Amino acid sequence: MAKRRSRKAPPPPKKVQKVPTAFDFPFCSHTGSVHCSIDLKKDMVAVAACGVCKEVYTTVANALTEPIDIYSEWIDECVKANEGVDVDSR
């Protein structure tokens, strides 16, 4: 008679990391103060707002827009706006 093969337990499923919706705002130096919301049903608008200093960034959203996209676009726009500004080094 042949031996029966022992069955191994299947490997546990991999956990998918969630993309955060709260981010750090570099201008007011608070962690987790920027929250992003997306309204796709009515206005197709995405809003990123800092809860501490009340700064708001609004952009057009589509079905593939994620909160990290809104935050990165806001930071990119801030960098573009500050490109020609000289900062005093103290």
Long-range contacts (C-beta under 8 A, 24 or more apart in sequence): 19-66, 19-67, 19-68, 20-67, 20-68, 21-67, 23-48, 23-67, 23-68, 23-71, 25-50, 25-52, 25-53, 25-55, 26-75, 27-53, 27-55, 27-78, 28-52, 28-53, 28-55, 34-71, 34-74, 36-67, 36-70, 36-71, 38-65, 38-67, 38-70, 40-65, 46-70, 48-74
